[in-house]
Amino acid sequence: MQVRLEENGALQWLSTEAAPADAHPAACLIQSGALYLSPAEAEALAAELDALYRNYGNRRGPQRFGLLLGLTPMLRPVD
């Protein structure tokens, strides 16, 4: 997976068969529709994600990174 920032500010997500030679070791993509949480657990996880973002969000390191976080209830009930 590669992500490019377009001139208009849009993120372009590109799927690749293999990681490119210049892939950054910090690259991470997690997708799951299989988190089974209580409403209280989901609220706690959302708070943890928010705290992580606030911790790293104001840093001014030498390289720019994109971040996509989302947590939402699935419409389908538990299997």
N, C-alpha and C positions, 0 to 999 in steps of 0.2 A: 504494500500500500504506500502510495506517495501522495502528498498533498502539496499543491502549489497555490500561491496567492496570486490571483489575477490582478491586472492593473486597476480594475473597477472595485477591488476589495473582496471579491468573491473567492471562496475556497473551492478549488477543483480537486476532487478525489479521484485518484487513478489507481486501478488495480493492476498489479504486476504478478507474474508467475513466480519470480524469485526476487529476493531483495537485491537492489542495485548495489554495486561495489561501494558507492559513497553513502550508503544508508547509515543513519545516525544510530548509535547504540541505545539512545534513550527513546526511540520510536516505540510506541505502544498503542495497540488498538484492541479494545475489549468490547465485544458485543454479546449480549445475552438476553434472551427472553425467558430465562429460567431462574430468576431470583424469586424465591417464595418467602415473602416477609409478612409479618403482621403490620398493620398501620403504624404502630409505635416503632417497629424496627425500620420501616421505610423512612419515617420522619427522622430517626437518629442517623441513618445513612445519609440523608439529604443534608443534615447539619454537618456531618463529617466532611462531605464533599465541598460544602460551602467554606468550611474552615480551611481546608487544603488550598482552595482557590485563593482565599484571602491571604494565606501565608505566602504563596508564590506569586500572586498577581501583581504585586508592586515592585518586584525585583527588576533590576536593569542589567542583566547579564549580557555577554557579548553576542549571543545568538537568539534569534526570535523563534518561538515555538507557537503552534496553534493548539488550542484545547477545545474539545467538544465533550461536554458532560450532559447527561440527561438521565433522569429517573422518572418514570411515569407508570401508573398502574396499567396493566394489560386488560383489555376488554373481555378477553376470554377467561372463564373461571379456571381454577386449578384442576388439572387433569386427574 
